[in-house]
Amino acid sequence: MMTAVVLAAMLSACDEQHSEAPEQPAPEPAGMTVERGAAAADPVLAETVADVVYTQWGAVRGETITDEAVDASARIFRGVPYAEPPVGELRWQPPQPATAWERVRDATEWADRCPQGDSSMGEGSAISEDCLYLNVVTAAESTDAQLPVMVFFHGGGLTTGTGNSTIYNHPMLPSKGVVLVSVNSRLGPIGYLAHPALTAEAENGGSGNYGTLDLAASLQWVQANIAAFGGDPGNVTIFGESGGGTKTISQMATPLASGLFHKAIVQSGSALVSEQRVTMLDEAEATGERLAEALGVADQDDVLAAMRALSWQDIIAAASSEEVGFRANVVVDGYVIPDTVHNVFRAGNQSDVPLIVGANAGESMLQSSVPLMANLHSATASSPTYVYSFSQLPKTWRDEYCVAFHGLELPYVFGSVPTGVDSPTMLFLSAGGGCTSREPITDAVDMTVSDQASSLWAQFARTGDPSVEGLVQWPAYTEENSQYLNIGAPLEARTGIHESYTPAP
């Protein structure tokens, strides 16, 4: 598993500051109310999942969120650490175990976003390298509830975004009987930089996959802690959208995550399985050397110390320059990612778990990487493969005759309709579907599709088969039958995933 020198004392003062920070009420999300509860009296006697939960490193206090529009309530725990802050000498190192704390830690505020450029994605403006935190949303009543767990990896092309969003951390999915976890991990050149000196200092002779290692560490945290939130560590589904789909595939491809999850969902993020989506270690190291030159530290006696002394802002700025040309991607280093992802799947060496893969009707990947991934998995895995095309549009955009665009399924799957569809991110992405209105209105049809989509995802997490009795029978996919589910109004099993693509007007 992941090993490296643990520098626990280095950041104890930082962690102490977090643990002793005075409790402040979190901002109230639009359309939802929050309710703070009292601390549990005794971690030994506590059997009820209350507003204070005891993790392996210390107690965290959350709060209750309610969305009356969908009649759903759950407890949310924001900013729970799953690893030590990767700052100073821990920059570009595998994630290290977090430092334990003694006092009850306030978990009602979002943690910082990981270093990135300007983005409309997620909530909270603070950005820092102290960002290895996750959020837990649970409606479990007791620690022995053993509910299926769904771990969400956010999108943003491995470069931007955050798991800190009321779209993702909504009570609807948990109200369907799952425990929901959303993860923040290192991004961009902080998360995916390779360099010959980094490779030389690594125990296993590779570099460039620190974000991938973070995700595996978050899954290890789930194994150790999720039972305290009412979840079953033996029934974990990982899922992600866009760049989060890339992250999901990376966990299917790395042997370091084997056995840490049991099902996977890839939403509009299947391109990593293509033969063209490859970054080899020597190529990534050459980019790292160009970055060191652009930063003016290539000739330093200790180039890594010099690079670690620079600000993350300077690193991101230099990495995005034309002369460096950094592009975030998982790196085929022979250890974390042992071969190209395409080859891993073609050989059947990915995690053999039930898979859902799909995209939205206006995305051309329905004709390329979606069927490619479905074909590879269904041909080499003993576990079933399910494919979907999401076609639903809010009423306003239905009337405009545009098409379901990249990311639109998110508020439906998480149940955050109607507020989620007019978020800044959704409005930005809507142009990709030819939608023009800036004030989309939803109706009862949208609420029904959202309820159905979240039920399908929860059922898959529960059983590995997304079919819901009385709602829809979702057939398993093979290359020969090309069967998929159209997620819209109505839900309908169809044949010919390639033909489901509808170009934007």
N, C-alpha and C positions, 0 to 999 in steps of 0.2 A: 504494500500500500504506500501512500505518500509519506515520505520521511524526509526530514531536513533538520538542521540544528534549531532547537527551540529557543527563542530569545524572549522568554516570558517577562522577565523583569523590565525589559526595555520600555514597555508601554503601560506599566502598572499605574502610573500617575494619570494617564489618559483614561484608563478604564475606571479608576476611582472617581474621576470627575463625572463620568457618565452615571455611576451608581449612586452618587450622592446629590445629583442634580435635583432641585426642588420640583415637585410635580406640578405641571401646568396642564390645563385642559387642552386637548387636541382641538384643532379647528373642526367645526361641525360640517360634515359633507353636505352638499346640496341634496335636499330631499330625504335626508336621513337624520335621525337623532342619536345621541350618544348618552350612555348612562354609566356612571362610575359606581363600582361596588366596594365593599370592605375587603380587607385582606383576610385570607384564610388563616386560621389560628395555629395550625400545627401541620407541618409537611408530612409527618408520619401518619396522622389520623385522617388527613384529607382524602376523601374518595370522590367527592364531587368536584367537577371541573368548575372552579370559581374564577373570580377576577384576578386571583393570584395563583400562578402555576409555578411549580418547582422544577427547573431544568437541571442538567448535570452540573452547571456552573453557578447557579444561583436562582433566586426567585424573580419572577417578572409579574408586574401588575398591568392588566389590560382594562378594557371597558366593553360595554355592550353597544352594538350598533343595530338600528332598526330601520327598515325601509317599509313604511306602511303601504306604499303603492303595490308591493308584491307580498305583503304580510309575512315578512321574513326578519328574523332577529338572530344575532350570533355574537359571540365575544371575539374581539379582535385584540391581538398582541402585536404592536408595531415595533420595529427596530430591535429584534431579538438577535444578539450576536451568535454567529456560528463559527467564527474564527477570530484570531487576533488581527487587529488593524494592520494591514500590509504596508507599513510606512518605514522610512529610513532604510536600514539594511534588509528589511523584509520585502521591499519593493522587488518585483521579479523573483520571488521565492515561492515555493509551494505554500498554501495556507497552513498556518500553525494553530494549535488549539488555543481557544480564548482563555483569558485569565479569569479565574473565578471572582465573584463579588459577594459581599456579605449582606448588604442591605437589600431590601426589596427594590428592584429596578423598575423605574417608570417605563412602561411600554405602551404609552398612549400617543407618542409623537413619532412621525416618520424619521427614519435615519437619513443620513446624507446620501445623495446620489453619488455613484462612482464617477471618477473624472471623465469628462466629455465636453464637447462643444455645446453651443446653444441648441436647445431643443424644446419643443412644445410637449414632449412626452413626460407624463408623470407629475407628481405633486411635490412641492417643497423646492425652494430655489438653492438650498445649500448643497455644495459639491465638495467632496474631499476624498482622500484615499482611505480614510477611516470609514469604509462602506460595506464591509462584509456582514450584512445583517439580512434577516428575513422577517416576514410577517406571517402570522398564523391567524386564521379565522375558523372558529369552531362553534357548533351548536350542540356539541356533546354534553350530556348531563353528568357523566361519570367517567373516571379514568379507565374503567374496564369496558367502555362502549365498543372499542375495537372497530371504529368506523374506517372505511377506506380513505386513503390519503391521496390528495391531488397536489402535486408540486408544480407550480407554474414558473416558467422562465420567460421573462419579458422580451419583446422585440426591440429593434433598433439597429439591426445589422452588425451586432457585436461592437458597436461604436457609441450608441446613445441609448437613452431610455432608462427606466427604473421600474422595479416592482411596486413602488409606492404610488398606488393609484386607487381611487375609489371605484374605478371600473373593474379592476382585478380583485380587489379585496371587499367584495360585496357579500351580503349575507345569503343571497339566493342559493348558490351552489351548496354551501354548508347546510342550508335548510333542507336540502335533498338527501342529507345523510352522509356527507363527506367532511373531512377536515382539509381545509385549503391552506396551502403554504405558497407564498410568493417570494422569490429569491433575487437579491442583488449580487452581482459578481463583477469582477474587474473587466473593463472594456478597453477597446482601442489599443494603443501602444502600451498602456499600463497592463493590459491583460493578455496581449498576444504578440509581444515583441520577442524576437529571437536575436541572438548575437553570439559569435564564437566564444566570447568570454563567459557568457551565461551558460552555454552548453558545457564548457570546460569545468565550471564549478558545480554543475548538477550531478547528483549521485548516479543518475541513470542515463547521462549522456544526451540530453535533449533540452530544448528551451522553446518558448513561444506559446505554451498552452496553460498559462496561469489562470485565465478565466475558466477554462475547462476543468482544471483542478479545483477551483472554487466551487463549481457546481457539484462535483463529486463529494466535496467536503460538506456541502449543505445536505446532501443525501445521507451522509454518515450521521450528521446531526439529527436528521429525521429518524434514523434507525434508533438512535440513543434516547430521543426525547419525546417523540410524538405521542407515545402512549399516555403521557401526562396530560395531553390535550384531548384525550379520548380517541386517538387514532391508532390504527393497526400498522405497525412497521412491516408486517408480512404482506401487506396489500397496498403498494404504493404505485401510483400512476404519475409519470412525468409528462408534461405537455408544455407547448410553447407556440407562439405565433411569430412568423417572419424570422427575424434573427433568433427568436426563442425556439423556433423549429430547428434552426441550425444547432442551437445548444442541446436540444433534445436528441438530435441525431448524434451529436458528439458523445453523449452519454451512452447511447446504444453502441457506439463504435469503440469506446475505450474499455479495455479490460479492467481498469481501475474502478469502474462503476458497476461491474458485474455483480448481480445479486442484491444491489441496493434499491432496485425498483422492479416492478412486475408487469407493467403495461406502459404504452407510450402513445401520445397523440401529437401529430405534426400538422400544424395549421399554417398553410401558406408559407412554408419554409423548407421545402424538400430539395432545393437545388444542391445541397451539399453532397448528395449521392451521385451527381453527374460526374462524368469522367473529366470534365473541364474545370470543376471547382476543386482545385488542388493547390496547396502551398507546401512545397518540399522544404526540408530543413535548410539546405544550402542556400536556396533562394531567400528564405526568411532571414537567415544570418546576414546575407549580403545587404538586405534592406536595413537591418540593425546597424551594420557598419556605416551605411550612408547616413543614418540618423546621428550616429556619434560624430561624424564629420560635420554635419550641419549644425550640431550643437557646439562645435569647437573643442571637443574633448577626445578626439580619436587618438591623439598623440600622448595622452596622459599615461603615466606609469601604471595607474590603476583606473582603467577606463570605466569600470562598473561603479567604483566609488564616486567618480566624477559625475556619472550619469545619475546616480542615486541622490546626489547632493542637489541636483537641479529641481526646479518646481515642476509639478505635473503640467502646469499651463504651458511652460516652455517646451516640454516634450511633445505635447499634443500639437502645438503650433508648428514645430519643426517637422513632425511626422507627416503632417498634412500638406507640406510644401511639395511642389512639383519635383524638386530635385531628389527628395527622399521617396515619395510615392508609396507610403505605407498603406496597405489595405488589410484590415483585420480579418483573419481567417484562422481556423484551426490549422496546426502545423503537423505534417507527417514527420514525426521525430523518432519513430521506431519504438517508442515506449508508451507515452500517453495515447498517441494515435499511431498504431503499429504499421499501418499501410494506408494507402488512399482509401477514403471512405467508400468509394465505389467498389474497390477490390474487397474490402471487408464484407460488404453486403453480398457481393457476387459469390464470395466463398462461403457465405453463411456463418461468418464469424461475429456478426452483431449479436447483441442480446436477443435471445429467442423469446420474445414476449408478444402478446397481442398488440396490434398496431392499428390506429386510425390515421389516415393521411388524406388530406384534401386541400381545397382552396376555394376561393369565391368565384362566382360565375364570370366576372370580368377579368380574371387573371389567366394569362396565357399558359401558366405553368400547368393548367389542367390538361394541356396537350403534350407536356414534356416531362418535367421532373416528378409530377404527382404519379402518373402511370408508371414511370421508371422505378420510383421507389416501391410502389405497390407490387410491380412485377418482380423486383429483386427479392423483396421480403417474402412474398407469397410462394416464390419458387424455392427458397432456401431455408425458411423457418418452418418449424412444426406448428407454431402458433398462428392463429388466423389473422387475416388482413382485411380491414374495412376502409372503404373509400367514400368520400362525400364531395358534393359541390354545393356551396351555400349560395342561395339566390335571393334571399329576402332583402327587401328595401323598406325603410320607413315610408309611411304613407305619402309624405310630401315628395320624396324622390321617386316613388312608384309612379306618381302622376307626371313626373318629368320624363319618364321612360329612359332613365339612366340604368346602370347595371351595378350589381354588388361589387364593391371595390375592395382593395387590399385592407384588411384590418376590420372590416365592418362586422364580422361575425362576433367580435369580442364582447360588445355589450349584450348581445343575445345569449351567448354561452354563459357569461357570468351573471346574467339577470339584471344588469344595470341599465336596461331600457326603462324609461325614456331619457334619463339624464345623460347617459353615456354617448348617445348618438350625436349630440350637439356639443361634445367636448372639442377643445381646440385641435386635438390630434385627428379626430374623425372629420372635422370640417376641412382640415388641410388635405387629408387623404381622399376626400370625396370627389375632388377634381379628376382623379384617376378613373372614376366611373362615369364621367360626363355629367355629374350632378352639379347644379348651380345654386340652389337655394342655400342660404346661410342659416335658415331657421327651420330645420326639419321637424315635422310633427309626426308623432307615432300614434297608432290607434290600437284597438283591441286585437287586431290580427297580429301586430308586432308583439304584443304582450304574450299572446298564445304561442307564437313561434319561439320566443325567448324561453318560456316555460318548458316547451318541448325540447329545445336544444340543450338546456341545462339538465333535463331529465336523461337525455341520451348520454351525455358526458358522465353524469353520476352513475348511471347504470353500467357503463363500460368500466368505470373505476371499481365498481362493486364486483362485477362478474367476469369481465373480459369480453362480454358480448353486449353491444349497445342496443340490441333489440329490446323494446319495452312492450310487454303484453298489453293489448288493448290500444296501443298507440301506433307502432309500426314494427314490421319485421325487416331488419337491416341485413341483407345477404352478405356473406363473406365474399371477398373479391378473389378472382384468379385472372390471369392474363387471358384465358380462354373465354370467360363469361363477361368480363369488363363491367361487372355490376357495381353500382354505387347508389348512395342515397342523396336525393335532392332535398336539401334542408331549406324549406320555404313554406309557402302556403299553397297546397298542402305538402306534408312530408310524403315522398314517393320514391320507391325503389325503381331505378331505371337501369338501362344498359347502354354502354358506350360513353365512358368518362371523357374521351377526347372531344366528343360532340357537345359536351355541356358548356364549353367555353363560349361566352357571348361578348364580342368586342364592344367597347364603349362607343356610344354614338359620336 
